[in-house]
Amino acid sequence: MRINLRFLVVALPLLTANCASIVAGTSESLSVKTVSGASDLSGASCTLGNDKGSWTVVTPGTVKIHQSSGSLNVTCAANGYEDNTVSESAVLKNVVMGNILVGGLVGTAIDLNDGAAYSYPVVILVPLQVAPPSTNTASAGTATATAATASAANAPPVSMVPLN
């Protein structure tokens, strides 16, 4: 019975090891930058989200996110610019190969499930375009009508003479 117990003590860590989770963890820091044309744009508010959660950052900035096998959607907004969303695909890390060799199927399954086997680009660039000028025709029409009424109120009285 002692041999079986020793075997379990040695084999159990190997069978349940999740190498990517141990080596790299399940979260990573990403930098988010916004640009307009060829210029950097600072002060945009960005929301990042995947199936593990959502996070916010003001550009240029760094945010720590939870890794996932799903895409990471990044939506940025800034005053005077149109909102824009970019989607970054998760990439399988090289450390997963070591997990397959050392950790076995259980460790690989754990890393694939908890997101540790995946990563996103270190820098995410979100282009923003200047918003077109807004034209509020209802306000413009009201202002014109108000000006015409005020002008008529200040006009001299007109006398009516009958024509016979």
C-alpha positions in Angstrom: 0.0 0.0 0.0 2.9 2.3 0.6 4.0 2.2 -3.1 0.5 3.3 -4.2 0.5 6.2 -1.8 4.0 7.3 -3.0 2.8 7.1 -6.5 -0.2 9.3 -5.8 2.0 11.8 -4.0 4.2 12.1 -7.0 1.6 11.7 -9.8 -1.1 13.9 -8.4 0.7 17.2 -8.8 1.8 16.3 -12.3 -1.8 15.4 -13.3 -3.4 18.5 -11.8 -0.7 21.1 -12.6 -1.9 24.0 -14.6 1.3 25.4 -15.9 0.1 28.5 -17.7 -1.9 29.5 -14.6 1.2 29.1 -12.4 3.8 30.6 -14.7 1.9 33.5 -16.2 -1.3 33.8 -14.2 -4.8 34.5 -15.5 -4.6 38.3 -15.8 -2.4 40.7 -17.9 -1.8 44.4 -18.2 -2.7 46.1 -21.5 -2.1 49.6 -22.7 -4.8 51.4 -24.5 -4.1 54.4 -26.8 -6.4 56.5 -29.0 -5.4 58.3 -32.1 -7.1 60.7 -34.5 -5.4 60.7 -37.9 -1.7 60.7 -37.2 -2.0 62.4 -33.8 -2.3 60.8 -30.3 -5.5 61.6 -28.6 -5.6 61.7 -24.8 -8.5 61.7 -22.4 -10.8 59.3 -24.1 -12.8 57.0 -21.9 -12.5 53.4 -22.9 -14.3 50.2 -21.8 -12.7 46.8 -22.3 -14.8 43.6 -22.0 -14.6 39.9 -22.6 -16.6 36.9 -21.2 -14.6 37.2 -17.9 -15.5 40.9 -17.1 -15.3 44.5 -18.0 -12.8 47.2 -17.2 -12.4 51.0 -17.8 -9.4 53.2 -18.6 -8.7 56.8 -19.7 -6.2 57.0 -22.6 -3.4 56.8 -22.7 -3.6 54.3 -19.9 -2.9 50.8 -18.7 -5.5 48.4 -17.3 -5.2 44.9 -15.8 -7.7 42.5 -17.4 -8.7 38.8 -16.9 -7.5 36.6 -19.8 -10.0 34.6 -21.9 -10.4 32.6 -25.0 -12.9 35.1 -26.3 -12.3 38.3 -28.1 -11.7 41.5 -26.1 -13.9 44.4 -27.3 -12.6 47.9 -26.6 -15.0 50.9 -27.0 -13.6 54.4 -26.7 -15.4 57.7 -26.5 -14.2 61.3 -26.4 -15.9 64.7 -26.7 -16.0 65.9 -30.3 -15.2 62.4 -31.7 -17.3 59.5 -32.8 -17.3 56.4 -30.6 -15.3 53.5 -31.9 -15.0 49.8 -31.0 -12.2 47.5 -31.9 -12.1 43.8 -31.2 -8.9 41.9 -30.4 -8.7 38.1 -30.7 -7.1 36.0 -28.0 -4.0 34.2 -29.0 -2.9 30.8 -27.6 0.4 31.2 -25.6 3.4 29.0 -26.2 3.5 28.0 -22.5 0.5 25.7 -23.3 2.9 23.3 -25.1 4.9 22.9 -21.9 1.6 22.3 -20.1 0.7 19.5 -22.4 4.1 17.8 -21.9 4.3 18.3 -18.1 0.9 19.1 -16.8 -1.1 16.6 -18.9 -4.7 17.0 -20.0 -6.1 18.1 -16.7 -3.7 21.0 -16.4 -4.2 22.0 -20.1 -8.0 21.9 -19.6 -7.7 24.1 -16.5 -5.6 26.7 -18.4 -7.9 26.7 -21.4 -10.9 27.2 -19.1 -9.6 29.9 -16.8 -8.1 31.9 -19.7 -4.4 31.5 -18.6 -3.6 29.8 -21.9 -4.5 33.0 -23.9 -3.2 36.5 -24.3 -4.1 39.8 -26.1 -1.9 42.3 -27.8 0.1 44.4 -25.2 -0.9 47.7 -26.8 -4.4 48.3 -28.2 -4.8 51.2 -30.6 -8.3 52.7 -31.1 -8.7 55.2 -33.9 -11.3 58.0 -33.4 -12.7 60.2 -36.1 -13.8 63.8 -35.5 -17.6 63.9 -35.2 -19.4 65.9 -37.9 -20.9 69.2 -36.7 -24.4 68.8 -35.4 -27.2 70.7 -37.1 -30.2 71.2 -35.0 -32.9 72.5 -37.4 -35.6 72.8 -34.7 -33.5 75.2 -32.7 -32.5 77.2 -35.8 -36.1 77.5 -36.9 -37.2 78.7 -33.4 -34.5 81.3 -33.3 -35.5 82.7 -36.7 -39.1 82.9 -35.7 -38.3 84.6 -32.4 -36.1 87.1 -34.2 -38.9 87.9 -36.7 -41.4 88.4 -33.9 -39.1 90.7 -32.0 -38.4 92.7 -35.2 -42.2 93.1 -35.9 -42.8 94.3 -32.4 -40.3 97.2 -32.8 -41.6 98.3 -36.2 -43.6 101.6 -36.5 -47.4 101.2 -36.7 -48.9 101.1 -40.2 -52.0 103.0 -40.8 -54.7 101.6 -43.1 -56.4 104.1 -45.5 -59.5 102.8 -47.3 -59.4 103.2 -51.1 -62.8 104.4 -52.5 
